[in-house]
Amino acid sequence: MEYKNYMEVIVEEKMDEVLAQYPQCCKCEQCRHDIAVIALNNLHPRYVSTEKGQLFARIQEMNSQSEIEVLRQLMTAVEIVSANPRHS
Ligand SMILES: [Zn+2]
């Protein structure tokens, strides 16, 4: 039985959409990674079983409230990272 934090899936999915709204934000691997980590730490994890097609089923169940929360946390994370990138 495998499991995955479904929030990681949505954060990855929404990352480009959010970054597109911040043209000044660096989009390198390190910054994207930092943004994802900050956002995920501020979101409640949602573990789902990834056993045979179940992940897809659970994705369909996700309500739009969770999606809005992910977008909100991603925007906050983008602002934090673009203000203090860990590289010059
Ligand atoms: Zn960067």
PDB file of the backbone (N, CA, C, O) and the ligand in Angstrom, with CONECT records:
HET     ZN  A 101       1
ATOM      1  N   MET A   1       0.851  -1.201   0.000  1.00  0.00           N
ATOM      2  CA  MET A   1       0.000   0.000   0.000  1.00  0.00           C
ATOM      3  C   MET A   1       0.880   1.242   0.000  1.00  0.00           C
ATOM      4  O   MET A   1       1.739   1.416   0.864  1.00  0.00           O
ATOM      5  N   GLU A   2       0.652   2.083  -0.969  1.00  0.00           N
ATOM      6  CA  GLU A   2       1.414   3.318  -1.033  1.00  0.00           C
ATOM      7  C   GLU A   2       0.510   4.480  -0.651  1.00  0.00           C
ATOM      8  O   GLU A   2      -0.709   4.403  -0.801  1.00  0.00           O
ATOM      9  N   TYR A   3       1.100   5.535  -0.168  1.00  0.00           N
ATOM     10  CA  TYR A   3       0.304   6.704   0.139  1.00  0.00           C
ATOM     11  C   TYR A   3       1.073   7.964  -0.220  1.00  0.00           C
ATOM     12  O   TYR A   3       2.296   7.956  -0.357  1.00  0.00           O
ATOM     13  N   LYS A   4       0.335   9.026  -0.364  1.00  0.00           N
ATOM     14  CA  LYS A   4       0.944  10.287  -0.794  1.00  0.00           C
ATOM     15  C   LYS A   4       0.165  11.422  -0.162  1.00  0.00           C
ATOM     16  O   LYS A   4      -1.048  11.337   0.025  1.00  0.00           O
ATOM     17  N   ASN A   5       0.880  12.486   0.164  1.00  0.00           N
ATOM     18  CA  ASN A   5       0.191  13.683   0.637  1.00  0.00           C
ATOM     19  C   ASN A   5      -0.385  14.375  -0.597  1.00  0.00           C
ATOM     20  O   ASN A   5       0.343  14.931  -1.419  1.00  0.00           O
ATOM     21  N   TYR A   6      -1.693  14.325  -0.699  1.00  0.00           N
ATOM     22  CA  TYR A   6      -2.340  14.857  -1.888  1.00  0.00           C
ATOM     23  C   TYR A   6      -2.070  16.349  -2.083  1.00  0.00           C
ATOM     24  O   TYR A   6      -2.100  16.854  -3.205  1.00  0.00           O
ATOM     25  N   MET A   7      -1.808  17.040  -0.985  1.00  0.00           N
ATOM     26  CA  MET A   7      -1.495  18.474  -1.087  1.00  0.00           C
ATOM     27  C   MET A   7      -0.262  18.694  -1.969  1.00  0.00           C
ATOM     28  O   MET A   7      -0.173  19.697  -2.677  1.00  0.00           O
ATOM     29  N   GLU A   8       0.693  17.747  -1.923  1.00  0.00           N
ATOM     30  CA  GLU A   8       1.891  17.879  -2.768  1.00  0.00           C
ATOM     31  C   GLU A   8       1.508  17.891  -4.241  1.00  0.00           C
ATOM     32  O   GLU A   8       2.100  18.610  -5.045  1.00  0.00           O
ATOM     33  N   VAL A   9       0.514  17.088  -4.578  1.00  0.00           N
ATOM     34  CA  VAL A   9       0.056  17.002  -5.972  1.00  0.00           C
ATOM     35  C   VAL A   9      -0.539  18.342  -6.400  1.00  0.00           C
ATOM     36  O   VAL A   9      -0.224  18.857  -7.473  1.00  0.00           O
ATOM     37  N   ILE A  10      -1.399  18.897  -5.555  1.00  0.00           N
ATOM     38  CA  ILE A  10      -2.047  20.165  -5.938  1.00  0.00           C
ATOM     39  C   ILE A  10      -1.032  21.297  -5.967  1.00  0.00           C
ATOM     40  O   ILE A  10      -1.078  22.143  -6.860  1.00  0.00           O
ATOM     41  N   VAL A  11      -0.114  21.326  -5.001  1.00  0.00           N
ATOM     42  CA  VAL A  11       0.887  22.393  -4.983  1.00  0.00           C
ATOM     43  C   VAL A  11       1.694  22.356  -6.285  1.00  0.00           C
ATOM     44  O   VAL A  11       1.934  23.400  -6.892  1.00  0.00           O
ATOM     45  N   GLU A  12       2.113  21.167  -6.716  1.00  0.00           N
ATOM     46  CA  GLU A  12       2.859  21.042  -7.972  1.00  0.00           C
ATOM     47  C   GLU A  12       2.010  21.499  -9.152  1.00  0.00           C
ATOM     48  O   GLU A  12       2.481  22.184 -10.060  1.00  0.00           O
ATOM     49  N   GLU A  13       0.741  21.094  -9.107  1.00  0.00           N
ATOM     50  CA  GLU A  13      -0.175  21.427 -10.193  1.00  0.00           C
ATOM     51  C   GLU A  13      -0.406  22.933 -10.333  1.00  0.00           C
ATOM     52  O   GLU A  13      -0.503  23.462 -11.441  1.00  0.00           O
ATOM     53  N   LYS A  14      -0.491  23.609  -9.185  1.00  0.00           N
ATOM     54  CA  LYS A  14      -0.842  25.032  -9.179  1.00  0.00           C
ATOM     55  C   LYS A  14       0.359  25.959  -9.237  1.00  0.00           C
ATOM     56  O   LYS A  14       0.217  27.163  -9.452  1.00  0.00           O
ATOM     57  N   MET A  15       1.553  25.388  -9.041  1.00  0.00           N
ATOM     58  CA  MET A  15       2.776  26.196  -8.980  1.00  0.00           C
ATOM     59  C   MET A  15       2.925  27.128 -10.186  1.00  0.00           C
ATOM     60  O   MET A  15       3.134  28.328 -10.009  1.00  0.00           O
ATOM     61  N   ASP A  16       2.822  26.599 -11.398  1.00  0.00           N
ATOM     62  CA  ASP A  16       3.030  27.423 -12.594  1.00  0.00           C
ATOM     63  C   ASP A  16       1.967  28.510 -12.725  1.00  0.00           C
ATOM     64  O   ASP A  16       2.246  29.643 -13.117  1.00  0.00           O
ATOM     65  N   GLU A  17       0.744  28.126 -12.384  1.00  0.00           N
ATOM     66  CA  GLU A  17      -0.377  29.073 -12.458  1.00  0.00           C
ATOM     67  C   GLU A  17      -0.112  30.281 -11.547  1.00  0.00           C
ATOM     68  O   GLU A  17      -0.349  31.424 -11.936  1.00  0.00           O
ATOM     69  N   VAL A  18       0.377  30.014 -10.342  1.00  0.00           N
ATOM     70  CA  VAL A  18       0.646  31.089  -9.389  1.00  0.00           C
ATOM     71  C   VAL A  18       1.880  31.897  -9.814  1.00  0.00           C
ATOM     72  O   VAL A  18       1.870  33.127  -9.769  1.00  0.00           O
ATOM     73  N   LEU A  19       2.936  31.194 -10.223  1.00  0.00           N
ATOM     74  CA  LEU A  19       4.170  31.894 -10.628  1.00  0.00           C
ATOM     75  C   LEU A  19       3.929  32.812 -11.824  1.00  0.00           C
ATOM     76  O   LEU A  19       4.595  33.839 -11.959  1.00  0.00           O
ATOM     77  N   ALA A  20       2.999  32.456 -12.678  1.00  0.00           N
ATOM     78  CA  ALA A  20       2.690  33.274 -13.852  1.00  0.00           C
ATOM     79  C   ALA A  20       2.183  34.649 -13.439  1.00  0.00           C
ATOM     80  O   ALA A  20       2.308  35.619 -14.187  1.00  0.00           O
ATOM     81  N   GLN A  21       1.606  34.725 -12.232  1.00  0.00           N
ATOM     82  CA  GLN A  21       1.093  36.005 -11.737  1.00  0.00           C
ATOM     83  C   GLN A  21       2.188  36.858 -11.094  1.00  0.00           C
ATOM     84  O   GLN A  21       1.959  38.013 -10.735  1.00  0.00           O
ATOM     85  N   TYR A  22       3.378  36.274 -10.956  1.00  0.00           N
ATOM     86  CA  TYR A  22       4.498  36.999 -10.336  1.00  0.00           C
ATOM     87  C   TYR A  22       5.693  37.003 -11.278  1.00  0.00           C
ATOM     88  O   TYR A  22       6.649  36.257 -11.068  1.00  0.00           O
ATOM     89  N   PRO A  23       5.650  37.845 -12.323  1.00  0.00           N
ATOM     90  CA  PRO A  23       6.741  37.836 -13.306  1.00  0.00           C
ATOM     91  C   PRO A  23       8.097  38.192 -12.697  1.00  0.00           C
ATOM     92  O   PRO A  23       9.135  37.809 -13.237  1.00  0.00           O
ATOM     93  N   GLN A  24       8.099  38.918 -11.579  1.00  0.00           N
ATOM     94  CA  GLN A  24       9.364  39.328 -10.971  1.00  0.00           C
ATOM     95  C   GLN A  24       9.978  38.216 -10.124  1.00  0.00           C
ATOM     96  O   GLN A  24      11.150  38.295  -9.755  1.00  0.00           O
ATOM     97  N   CYS A  25       9.210  37.196  -9.819  1.00  0.00           N
ATOM     98  CA  CYS A  25       9.709  36.123  -8.951  1.00  0.00           C
ATOM     99  C   CYS A  25      10.611  35.162  -9.721  1.00  0.00           C
ATOM    100  O   CYS A  25      10.283  34.738 -10.829  1.00  0.00           O
ATOM    101  N   CYS A  26      11.761  34.823  -9.114  1.00  0.00           N
ATOM    102  CA  CYS A  26      12.678  33.860  -9.720  1.00  0.00           C
ATOM    103  C   CYS A  26      11.982  32.496  -9.805  1.00  0.00           C
ATOM    104  O   CYS A  26      11.295  32.078  -8.873  1.00  0.00           O
ATOM    105  N   LYS A  27      12.172  31.815 -10.930  1.00  0.00           N
ATOM    106  CA  LYS A  27      11.488  30.533 -11.125  1.00  0.00           C
ATOM    107  C   LYS A  27      12.467  29.367 -11.247  1.00  0.00           C
ATOM    108  O   LYS A  27      12.160  28.351 -11.870  1.00  0.00           O
ATOM    109  N   CYS A  28      13.652  29.523 -10.646  1.00  0.00           N
ATOM    110  CA  CYS A  28      14.644  28.448 -10.721  1.00  0.00           C
ATOM    111  C   CYS A  28      14.207  27.283  -9.826  1.00  0.00           C
ATOM    112  O   CYS A  28      13.278  27.410  -9.028  1.00  0.00           O
ATOM    113  N   GLU A  29      14.890  26.154  -9.974  1.00  0.00           N
ATOM    114  CA  GLU A  29      14.561  24.945  -9.221  1.00  0.00           C
ATOM    115  C   GLU A  29      14.556  25.198  -7.712  1.00  0.00           C
ATOM    116  O   GLU A  29      13.654  24.761  -6.997  1.00  0.00           O
ATOM    117  N   GLN A  30      15.586  25.915  -7.245  1.00  0.00           N
ATOM    118  CA  GLN A  30      15.701  26.139  -5.804  1.00  0.00           C
ATOM    119  C   GLN A  30      14.545  26.965  -5.266  1.00  0.00           C
ATOM    120  O   GLN A  30      13.977  26.630  -4.226  1.00  0.00           O
ATOM    121  N   CYS A  31      14.190  28.041  -5.960  1.00  0.00           N
ATOM    122  CA  CYS A  31      13.089  28.882  -5.496  1.00  0.00           C
ATOM    123  C   CYS A  31      11.762  28.132  -5.556  1.00  0.00           C
ATOM    124  O   CYS A  31      10.939  28.250  -4.648  1.00  0.00           O
ATOM    125  N   ARG A  32      11.551  27.363  -6.620  1.00  0.00           N
ATOM    126  CA  ARG A  32      10.312  26.581  -6.733  1.00  0.00           C
ATOM    127  C   ARG A  32      10.211  25.582  -5.587  1.00  0.00           C
ATOM    128  O   ARG A  32       9.140  25.367  -5.018  1.00  0.00           O
ATOM    129  N   HIS A  33      11.350  24.977  -5.262  1.00  0.00           N
ATOM    130  CA  HIS A  33      11.400  24.013  -4.170  1.00  0.00           C
ATOM    131  C   HIS A  33      11.065  24.710  -2.843  1.00  0.00           C
ATOM    132  O   HIS A  33      10.263  24.207  -2.057  1.00  0.00           O
ATOM    133  N   ASP A  34      11.685  25.868  -2.604  1.00  0.00           N
ATOM    134  CA  ASP A  34      11.436  26.608  -1.363  1.00  0.00           C
ATOM    135  C   ASP A  34       9.965  27.030  -1.265  1.00  0.00           C
ATOM    136  O   ASP A  34       9.364  26.962  -0.192  1.00  0.00           O
ATOM    137  N   ILE A  35       9.399  27.461  -2.381  1.00  0.00           N
ATOM    138  CA  ILE A  35       7.994  27.882  -2.398  1.00  0.00           C
ATOM    139  C   ILE A  35       7.096  26.699  -2.023  1.00  0.00           C
ATOM    140  O   ILE A  35       6.179  26.837  -1.214  1.00  0.00           O
ATOM    141  N   ALA A  36       7.373  25.539  -2.621  1.00  0.00           N
ATOM    142  CA  ALA A  36       6.563  24.346  -2.344  1.00  0.00           C
ATOM    143  C   ALA A  36       6.665  23.956  -0.873  1.00  0.00           C
ATOM    144  O   ALA A  36       5.656  23.621  -0.252  1.00  0.00           O
ATOM    145  N   VAL A  37       7.878  23.995  -0.306  1.00  0.00           N
ATOM    146  CA  VAL A  37       8.084  23.601   1.096  1.00  0.00           C
ATOM    147  C   VAL A  37       7.332  24.545   2.040  1.00  0.00           C
ATOM    148  O   VAL A  37       6.670  24.096   2.976  1.00  0.00           O
ATOM    149  N   ILE A  38       7.438  25.842   1.789  1.00  0.00           N
ATOM    150  CA  ILE A  38       6.750  26.814   2.654  1.00  0.00           C
ATOM    151  C   ILE A  38       5.237  26.611   2.564  1.00  0.00           C
ATOM    152  O   ILE A  38       4.550  26.576   3.585  1.00  0.00           O
ATOM    153  N   ALA A  39       4.727  26.478   1.353  1.00  0.00           N
ATOM    154  CA  ALA A  39       3.279  26.307   1.175  1.00  0.00           C
ATOM    155  C   ALA A  39       2.807  25.021   1.859  1.00  0.00           C
ATOM    156  O   ALA A  39       1.787  25.019   2.549  1.00  0.00           O
ATOM    157  N   LEU A  40       3.550  23.932   1.665  1.00  0.00           N
ATOM    158  CA  LEU A  40       3.129  22.650   2.253  1.00  0.00           C
ATOM    159  C   LEU A  40       3.166  22.673   3.773  1.00  0.00           C
ATOM    160  O   LEU A  40       2.336  22.033   4.418  1.00  0.00           O
ATOM    161  N   ASN A  41       4.102  23.390   4.349  1.00  0.00           N
ATOM    162  CA  ASN A  41       4.167  23.478   5.808  1.00  0.00           C
ATOM    163  C   ASN A  41       2.989  24.257   6.375  1.00  0.00           C
ATOM    164  O   ASN A  41       2.646  24.102   7.547  1.00  0.00           O
ATOM    165  N   ASN A  42       2.369  25.094   5.548  1.00  0.00           N
ATOM    166  CA  ASN A  42       1.232  25.878   6.017  1.00  0.00           C
ATOM    167  C   ASN A  42      -0.116  25.247   5.666  1.00  0.00           C
ATOM    168  O   ASN A  42      -1.172  25.793   5.985  1.00  0.00           O
ATOM    169  N   LEU A  43      -0.063  24.101   5.010  1.00  0.00           N
ATOM    170  CA  LEU A  43      -1.307  23.427   4.621  1.00  0.00           C
ATOM    171  C   LEU A  43      -1.472  22.155   5.448  1.00  0.00           C
ATOM    172  O   LEU A  43      -0.488  21.504   5.798  1.00  0.00           O
ATOM    173  N   HIS A  44      -2.701  21.809   5.754  1.00  0.00           N
ATOM    174  CA  HIS A  44      -2.937  20.547   6.440  1.00  0.00           C
ATOM    175  C   HIS A  44      -2.716  19.412   5.444  1.00  0.00           C
ATOM    176  O   HIS A  44      -3.291  19.425   4.356  1.00  0.00           O
ATOM    177  N   PRO A  45      -1.895  18.440   5.803  1.00  0.00           N
ATOM    178  CA  PRO A  45      -1.673  17.334   4.868  1.00  0.00           C
ATOM    179  C   PRO A  45      -2.941  16.515   4.651  1.00  0.00           C
ATOM    180  O   PRO A  45      -3.757  16.364   5.560  1.00  0.00           O
ATOM    181  N   ARG A  46      -3.094  16.000   3.464  1.00  0.00           N
ATOM    182  CA  ARG A  46      -4.219  15.114   3.136  1.00  0.00           C
ATOM    183  C   ARG A  46      -3.631  13.860   2.533  1.00  0.00           C
ATOM    184  O   ARG A  46      -3.330  13.815   1.341  1.00  0.00           O
ATOM    185  N   TYR A  47      -3.469  12.846   3.357  1.00  0.00           N
ATOM    186  CA  TYR A  47      -2.881  11.617   2.835  1.00  0.00           C
ATOM    187  C   TYR A  47      -3.932  10.756   2.166  1.00  0.00           C
ATOM    188  O   TYR A  47      -5.012  10.517   2.706  1.00  0.00           O
ATOM    189  N   VAL A  48      -3.588  10.303   0.988  1.00  0.00           N
ATOM    190  CA  VAL A  48      -4.502   9.426   0.256  1.00  0.00           C
ATOM    191  C   VAL A  48      -3.742   8.187  -0.186  1.00  0.00           C
ATOM    192  O   VAL A  48      -2.532   8.224  -0.408  1.00  0.00           O
ATOM    193  N   SER A  49      -4.477   7.093  -0.310  1.00  0.00           N
ATOM    194  CA  SER A  49      -3.890   5.871  -0.825  1.00  0.00           C
ATOM    195  C   SER A  49      -3.703   6.019  -2.325  1.00  0.00           C
ATOM    196  O   SER A  49      -4.586   6.530  -3.014  1.00  0.00           O
ATOM    197  N   THR A  50      -2.568   5.578  -2.832  1.00  0.00           N
ATOM    198  CA  THR A  50      -2.340   5.684  -4.268  1.00  0.00           C
ATOM    199  C   THR A  50      -2.543   4.317  -4.930  1.00  0.00           C
ATOM    200  O   THR A  50      -2.152   4.098  -6.077  1.00  0.00           O
ATOM    201  N   GLU A  51      -3.157   3.421  -4.186  1.00  0.00           N
ATOM    202  CA  GLU A  51      -3.384   2.088  -4.713  1.00  0.00           C
ATOM    203  C   GLU A  51      -4.341   2.140  -5.900  1.00  0.00           C
ATOM    204  O   GLU A  51      -5.476   2.599  -5.772  1.00  0.00           O
ATOM    205  N   LYS A  52      -3.896   1.688  -7.003  1.00  0.00           N
ATOM    206  CA  LYS A  52      -4.697   1.493  -8.214  1.00  0.00           C
ATOM    207  C   LYS A  52      -5.850   2.459  -8.473  1.00  0.00           C
ATOM    208  O   LYS A  52      -7.002   2.165  -8.157  1.00  0.00           O
ATOM    209  N   GLY A  53      -5.530   3.602  -9.046  1.00  0.00           N
ATOM    210  CA  GLY A  53      -6.602   4.499  -9.463  1.00  0.00           C
ATOM    211  C   GLY A  53      -7.269   5.288  -8.363  1.00  0.00           C
ATOM    212  O   GLY A  53      -8.089   6.167  -8.628  1.00  0.00           O
ATOM    213  N   GLN A  54      -6.916   4.976  -7.120  1.00  0.00           N
ATOM    214  CA  GLN A  54      -7.597   5.671  -6.020  1.00  0.00           C
ATOM    215  C   GLN A  54      -7.247   7.143  -5.950  1.00  0.00           C
ATOM    216  O   GLN A  54      -8.078   7.972  -5.579  1.00  0.00           O
ATOM    217  N   LEU A  55      -5.997   7.469  -6.311  1.00  0.00           N
ATOM    218  CA  LEU A  55      -5.591   8.865  -6.224  1.00  0.00           C
ATOM    219  C   LEU A  55      -6.499   9.715  -7.104  1.00  0.00           C
ATOM    220  O   LEU A  55      -6.954  10.783  -6.695  1.00  0.00           O
ATOM    221  N   PHE A  56      -6.756   9.232  -8.312  1.00  0.00           N
ATOM    222  CA  PHE A  56      -7.608   9.970  -9.227  1.00  0.00           C
ATOM    223  C   PHE A  56      -9.004  10.166  -8.630  1.00  0.00           C
ATOM    224  O   PHE A  56      -9.577  11.251  -8.717  1.00  0.00           O
ATOM    225  N   ALA A  57      -9.539   9.112  -8.028  1.00  0.00           N
ATOM    226  CA  ALA A  57     -10.869   9.186  -7.421  1.00  0.00           C
ATOM    227  C   ALA A  57     -10.906  10.263  -6.349  1.00  0.00           C
ATOM    228  O   ALA A  57     -11.849  11.051  -6.280  1.00  0.00           O
ATOM    229  N   ARG A  58      -9.871  10.291  -5.513  1.00  0.00           N
ATOM    230  CA  ARG A  58      -9.841  11.272  -4.432  1.00  0.00           C
ATOM    231  C   ARG A  58      -9.686  12.680  -4.983  1.00  0.00           C
ATOM    232  O   ARG A  58     -10.232  13.631  -4.424  1.00  0.00           O
ATOM    233  N   ILE A  59      -8.948  12.817  -6.074  1.00  0.00           N
ATOM    234  CA  ILE A  59      -8.772  14.139  -6.668  1.00  0.00           C
ATOM    235  C   ILE A  59     -10.133  14.705  -7.062  1.00  0.00           C
ATOM    236  O   ILE A  59     -10.405  15.885  -6.845  1.00  0.00           O
ATOM    237  N   GLN A  60     -10.967  13.883  -7.629  1.00  0.00           N
ATOM    238  CA  GLN A  60     -12.295  14.321  -8.035  1.00  0.00           C
ATOM    239  C   GLN A  60     -13.116  14.795  -6.837  1.00  0.00           C
ATOM    240  O   GLN A  60     -13.967  15.676  -6.956  1.00  0.00           O
ATOM    241  N   GLU A  61     -12.838  14.190  -5.682  1.00  0.00           N
ATOM    242  CA  GLU A  61     -13.588  14.538  -4.471  1.00  0.00           C
ATOM    243  C   GLU A  61     -13.157  15.855  -3.843  1.00  0.00           C
ATOM    244  O   GLU A  61     -13.904  16.466  -3.080  1.00  0.00           O
ATOM    245  N   MET A  62     -11.947  16.285  -4.172  1.00  0.00           N
ATOM    246  CA  MET A  62     -11.421  17.482  -3.539  1.00  0.00           C
ATOM    247  C   MET A  62     -12.356  18.656  -3.756  1.00  0.00           C
ATOM    248  O   MET A  62     -12.775  18.917  -4.884  1.00  0.00           O
ATOM    249  N   ASN A  63     -12.677  19.345  -2.717  1.00  0.00           N
ATOM    250  CA  ASN A  63     -13.564  20.485  -2.908  1.00  0.00           C
ATOM    251  C   ASN A  63     -12.769  21.726  -3.268  1.00  0.00           C
ATOM    252  O   ASN A  63     -11.558  21.788  -3.056  1.00  0.00           O
ATOM    253  N   SER A  64     -13.454  22.698  -3.809  1.00  0.00           N
ATOM    254  CA  SER A  64     -12.763  23.893  -4.296  1.00  0.00           C
ATOM    255  C   SER A  64     -12.181  24.701  -3.149  1.00  0.00           C
ATOM    256  O   SER A  64     -11.273  25.507  -3.352  1.00  0.00           O
ATOM    257  N   GLN A  65     -12.702  24.488  -1.938  1.00  0.00           N
ATOM    258  CA  GLN A  65     -12.166  25.201  -0.780  1.00  0.00           C
ATOM    259  C   GLN A  65     -10.693  24.856  -0.580  1.00  0.00           C
ATOM    260  O   GLN A  65      -9.882  25.741  -0.305  1.00  0.00           O
ATOM    261  N   SER A  66     -10.345  23.588  -0.716  1.00  0.00           N
ATOM    262  CA  SER A  66      -8.947  23.172  -0.554  1.00  0.00           C
ATOM    263  C   SER A  66      -8.081  23.789  -1.629  1.00  0.00           C
ATOM    264  O   SER A  66      -6.939  24.173  -1.376  1.00  0.00           O
ATOM    265  N   GLU A  67      -8.627  23.885  -2.827  1.00  0.00           N
ATOM    266  CA  GLU A  67      -7.878  24.451  -3.929  1.00  0.00           C
ATOM    267  C   GLU A  67      -7.584  25.931  -3.663  1.00  0.00           C
ATOM    268  O   GLU A  67      -6.477  26.408  -3.915  1.00  0.00           O
ATOM    269  N   ILE A  68      -8.574  26.638  -3.158  1.00  0.00           N
ATOM    270  CA  ILE A  68      -8.405  28.057  -2.835  1.00  0.00           C
ATOM    271  C   ILE A  68      -7.343  28.216  -1.749  1.00  0.00           C
ATOM    272  O   ILE A  68      -6.518  29.128  -1.801  1.00  0.00           O
ATOM    273  N   GLU A  69      -7.374  27.321  -0.769  1.00  0.00           N
ATOM    274  CA  GLU A  69      -6.403  27.365   0.321  1.00  0.00           C
ATOM    275  C   GLU A  69      -4.986  27.132  -0.220  1.00  0.00           C
ATOM    276  O   GLU A  69      -4.042  27.796   0.207  1.00  0.00           O
ATOM    277  N   VAL A  70      -4.840  26.196  -1.153  1.00  0.00           N
ATOM    278  CA  VAL A  70      -3.528  25.930  -1.755  1.00  0.00           C
ATOM    279  C   VAL A  70      -3.042  27.170  -2.501  1.00  0.00           C
ATOM    280  O   VAL A  70      -1.883  27.562  -2.363  1.00  0.00           O
ATOM    281  N   LEU A  71      -3.916  27.786  -3.285  1.00  0.00           N
ATOM    282  CA  LEU A  71      -3.540  28.988  -4.040  1.00  0.00           C
ATOM    283  C   LEU A  71      -3.103  30.103  -3.088  1.00  0.00           C
ATOM    284  O   LEU A  71      -2.123  30.804  -3.339  1.00  0.00           O
ATOM    285  N   ARG A  72      -3.847  30.250  -1.995  1.00  0.00           N
ATOM    286  CA  ARG A  72      -3.544  31.294  -1.017  1.00  0.00           C
ATOM    287  C   ARG A  72      -2.149  31.059  -0.397  1.00  0.00           C
ATOM    288  O   ARG A  72      -1.347  31.986  -0.281  1.00  0.00           O
ATOM    289  N   GLN A  73      -1.884  29.821  -0.009  1.00  0.00           N
ATOM    290  CA  GLN A  73      -0.588  29.515   0.622  1.00  0.00           C
ATOM    291  C   GLN A  73       0.554  29.613  -0.379  1.00  0.00           C
ATOM    292  O   GLN A  73       1.667  29.995  -0.016  1.00  0.00           O
ATOM    293  N   LEU A  74       0.284  29.270  -1.641  1.00  0.00           N
ATOM    294  CA  LEU A  74       1.323  29.390  -2.667  1.00  0.00           C
ATOM    295  C   LEU A  74       1.681  30.858  -2.894  1.00  0.00           C
ATOM    296  O   LEU A  74       2.855  31.198  -3.043  1.00  0.00           O
ATOM    297  N   MET A  75       0.676  31.719  -2.922  1.00  0.00           N
ATOM    298  CA  MET A  75       0.928  33.149  -3.127  1.00  0.00           C
ATOM    299  C   MET A  75       1.742  33.716  -1.983  1.00  0.00           C
ATOM    300  O   MET A  75       2.669  34.495  -2.203  1.00  0.00           O
ATOM    301  N   THR A  76       1.399  33.327  -0.750  1.00  0.00           N
ATOM    302  CA  THR A  76       2.167  33.781   0.417  1.00  0.00           C
ATOM    303  C   THR A  76       3.609  33.306   0.294  1.00  0.00           C
ATOM    304  O   THR A  76       4.540  34.072   0.540  1.00  0.00           O
ATOM    305  N   ALA A  77       3.799  32.039  -0.088  1.00  0.00           N
ATOM    306  CA  ALA A  77       5.141  31.464  -0.205  1.00  0.00           C
ATOM    307  C   ALA A  77       5.943  32.172  -1.295  1.00  0.00           C
ATOM    308  O   ALA A  77       7.135  32.425  -1.121  1.00  0.00           O
ATOM    309  N   VAL A  78       5.301  32.490  -2.409  1.00  0.00           N
ATOM    310  CA  VAL A  78       5.986  33.189  -3.504  1.00  0.00           C
ATOM    311  C   VAL A  78       6.482  34.543  -3.007  1.00  0.00           C
ATOM    312  O   VAL A  78       7.599  34.957  -3.315  1.00  0.00           O
ATOM    313  N   GLU A  79       5.636  35.232  -2.230  1.00  0.00           N
ATOM    314  CA  GLU A  79       6.037  36.544  -1.716  1.00  0.00           C
ATOM    315  C   GLU A  79       7.226  36.431  -0.758  1.00  0.00           C
ATOM    316  O   GLU A  79       8.142  37.252  -0.794  1.00  0.00           O
ATOM    317  N   ILE A  80       7.201  35.408   0.097  1.00  0.00           N
ATOM    318  CA  ILE A  80       8.305  35.213   1.051  1.00  0.00           C
ATOM    319  C   ILE A  80       9.611  34.918   0.291  1.00  0.00           C
ATOM    320  O   ILE A  80      10.647  35.522   0.566  1.00  0.00           O
ATOM    321  N   VAL A  81       9.544  33.982  -0.666  1.00  0.00           N
ATOM    322  CA  VAL A  81      10.759  33.562  -1.380  1.00  0.00           C
ATOM    323  C   VAL A  81      11.273  34.674  -2.291  1.00  0.00           C
ATOM    324  O   VAL A  81      12.483  34.876  -2.392  1.00  0.00           O
ATOM    325  N   SER A  82      10.365  35.402  -2.958  1.00  0.00           N
ATOM    326  CA  SER A  82      10.871  36.444  -3.857  1.00  0.00           C
ATOM    327  C   SER A  82      11.469  37.612  -3.079  1.00  0.00           C
ATOM    328  O   SER A  82      12.306  38.346  -3.604  1.00  0.00           O
ATOM    329  N   ALA A  83      11.038  37.787  -1.821  1.00  0.00           N
ATOM    330  CA  ALA A  83      11.625  38.832  -0.988  1.00  0.00           C
ATOM    331  C   ALA A  83      12.994  38.405  -0.454  1.00  0.00           C
ATOM    332  O   ALA A  83      13.875  39.241  -0.250  1.00  0.00           O
ATOM    333  N   ASN A  84      13.166  37.101  -0.229  1.00  0.00           N
ATOM    334  CA  ASN A  84      14.410  36.563   0.326  1.00  0.00           C
ATOM    335  C   ASN A  84      14.877  35.301  -0.386  1.00  0.00           C
ATOM    336  O   ASN A  84      14.892  34.230   0.222  1.00  0.00           O
ATOM    337  N   PRO A  85      15.257  35.396  -1.650  1.00  0.00           N
ATOM    338  CA  PRO A  85      15.718  34.170  -2.318  1.00  0.00           C
ATOM    339  C   PRO A  85      16.993  33.662  -1.657  1.00  0.00           C
ATOM    340  O   PRO A  85      17.802  34.457  -1.177  1.00  0.00           O
ATOM    341  N   ARG A  86      17.182  32.311  -1.627  1.00  0.00           N
ATOM    342  CA  ARG A  86      18.331  31.748  -0.930  1.00  0.00           C
ATOM    343  C   ARG A  86      19.602  31.785  -1.781  1.00  0.00           C
ATOM    344  O   ARG A  86      20.598  31.143  -1.446  1.00  0.00           O
ATOM    345  N   HIS A  87      19.564  32.540  -2.881  1.00  0.00           N
ATOM    346  CA  HIS A  87      20.751  32.697  -3.720  1.00  0.00           C
ATOM    347  C   HIS A  87      20.808  34.150  -4.156  1.00  0.00           C
ATOM    348  O   HIS A  87      19.839  34.889  -3.984  1.00  0.00           O
ATOM    349  N   SER A  88      21.930  34.563  -4.717  1.00  0.00           N
ATOM    350  CA  SER A  88      22.047  35.970  -5.092  1.00  0.00           C
ATOM    351  C   SER A  88      21.445  36.217  -6.482  1.00  0.00           C
ATOM    352  O   SER A  88      21.453  37.348  -6.966  1.00  0.00           O
TER     353      SER A  88
HETATM  354 ZN    ZN A 101      15.821  31.257  -7.776  1.00  0.00          ZN2+
END
